[in-house]
Amino acid sequence: MKRIIIEGNRPLSGTIKIGGAKNSTVALIPAAILATGTLKIHNVPGITDKDALLEILKLLNIKVNEEDNTIILDARNIQNGVVTEELAQKLRASYYFMGALLGRFKKAEVYFPGGCKIGSRPIDIHLQGFEALGAKIKTENNKYIITADELKGTEINLRFASVGATVNIILAAVLAKGQTIINNAAKEVEIENLIEFLNNMGAKIKGAGTNTIIIDGVSALHDADITVIPDRIEAGTYIIMGSLLGDNLTIDGVNPKHLTSVLTKLKEMGIGINVKENKIIITKAQGIKATDVKTEVYPGFVTDLGQPMSVLLTQAEGISHFEETIFENRMGHIPNLQKMGAKIKFDNTHAVFYGPSKLKGAELTATDLRSGAALVTAGLIAEGTTIINDADYILRGYERIITKLSDVGAKIEITEI
């Protein structure tokens, strides 16, 4: 188990460079198995979720080379196989191999996915999409077995704008016969990144960034390159940290358009933000105004930033409200914040913050990736020493977080126990 140790209450000044988006990377890598050529993915973040996905590719006899932040994948000699329970349990995005293998081979055997325990996150929407395309599904010993004699395009109406289901159905439909239309599709920028990659590979997909995606099936996909977009969640996390401790802290390599909902909320709270073309400079506010935050599907306030944002709410003057509308178990960090001295009342999807609260260092335990980011944020502003156990969660989605924070003035280290 990894443990992060923080000596808090130090200003952050300098520049943090943002890496490639985790939520793009975990879709782009499985998509690579659909092509018969060589694929290059640039600006890949150095996170453990990426490592787990590459292990699955190697299991499928795909040649993998890594050069700095570029991975080169050759799937010409791919062999279909079972995505093992050990590998599938390492991350939620292992389920994207369902759509990709089904599209490539008309058969996918994937054990139930793992990842953060932030709610039930049922994948019935994914499975219904596969069935609409002509697949048959059965479960056997915690494993999905999905087969099809032929995949045929159809019109699919998602009851919820699920990112995972949208991605999985796209992956399955790219090589299907005929046209597939996905209504109520998710509009996240990471899906736009995936569609750009697939179109570079020879797919025919329209509607990226809208709630209707139209896929005209093709017979094969070929060589292509793609660059992973900047990670808006990583950027948003560091922007929130800068809102609490920043002294002209620069967040570099971002797309401000992807962060509109977050930046709008922070400006509403009185945070000093200077937005440039591809960077954001942020300085701690003298008096942070209370506000209400509600997570929503894109382009609303992103659920993955709700937990780090709640730390900022503990420091706002007055009463703030937070509502989580995407997942039913995003409050695992709240008892930790209460342990540090935060005044919060909460249930599974709502929290009320009475601020500002003076936070003191404590020994804490991360319960998932974004709760871990919230605890790092809290540790940075707390008096004294904060210890965060189960820090492995954090490394799943934040590239070189210790180095990046140390370089701008934080006193933070990671140890193995």
HELIX and SHEET records of a PDB file:
HELIX    1   1 LYS A   22  ALA A   31  1                                  10    
HELIX    2   2 ALA A   32  LEU A   34  5                                   3    
HELIX    3   3 THR A   48  LEU A   59  1                                  12    
HELIX    4   4 GLU A   85  ALA A   88  1                                   4    
HELIX    5   5 ARG A   92  TYR A   95  5                                   4    
HELIX    6   6 TYR A   96  PHE A  105  1                                  10    
HELIX    7   7 ASP A  124  ALA A  132  1                                   9    
HELIX    8   8 VAL A  163  ALA A  173  1                                  11    
HELIX    9   9 VAL A  189  ASN A  200  1                                  12    
HELIX   10  10 ARG A  232  LEU A  245  1                                  14    
HELIX   11  11 PRO A  256  LEU A  259  5                                   4    
HELIX   12  12 THR A  260  GLU A  268  1                                   9    
HELIX   13  13 THR A  303  LEU A  305  5                                   3    
HELIX   14  14 GLY A  306  THR A  314  1                                   9    
HELIX   15  15 ILE A  334  LYS A  339  1                                   6    
HELIX   16  16 LEU A  369  ILE A  381  1                                  13    
HELIX   17  17 ASP A  392  LEU A  395  1                                   4    
HELIX   18  18 ILE A  401  SER A  406  1                                   6    
SHEET    1   A 4 GLU A 363  THR A 365  0                                        
SHEET    2   A 4 THR A 385  ASN A 389  1                                        
SHEET    3   A 4 LYS A   2  GLU A   7 -1                                        
SHEET    4   A 4 LYS A 411  GLU A 416 -1                                        
SHEET    1   B 4 LEU A  12  LYS A  17  0                                        
SHEET    2   B 4 GLY A 246  ASP A 252  1                                        
SHEET    3   B 4 LYS A 279  THR A 283 -1                                        
SHEET    4   B 4 GLY A 272  VAL A 275 -1                                        
SHEET    1   C 4 LYS A  63  GLU A  67  0                                        
SHEET    2   C 4 THR A  70  ASP A  74 -1                                        
SHEET    3   C 4 THR A  38  HIS A  42 -1                                        
SHEET    4   C 4 ALA A 224  THR A 227  1                                        
SHEET    1   D 4 VAL A  82  VAL A  83  0                                        
SHEET    2   D 4 LYS A 107  TYR A 111  1                                        
SHEET    3   D 4 LYS A 143  THR A 147 -1                                        
SHEET    4   D 4 LYS A 136  THR A 139 -1                                        
SHEET    1   E 4 GLU A 155  ASN A 157  0                                        
SHEET    2   E 4 GLN A 179  ASN A 183  1                                        
SHEET    3   E 4 THR A 212  ASP A 216 -1                                        
SHEET    4   E 4 LYS A 204  LYS A 206 -1                                        
SHEET    1   F 4 ASP A 292  LYS A 294  0                                        
SHEET    2   F 4 GLY A 318  GLU A 323  1                                        
SHEET    3   F 4 HIS A 350  GLY A 355 -1                                        
SHEET    4   F 4 ILE A 344  PHE A 346 -1                                        
END                                                                             
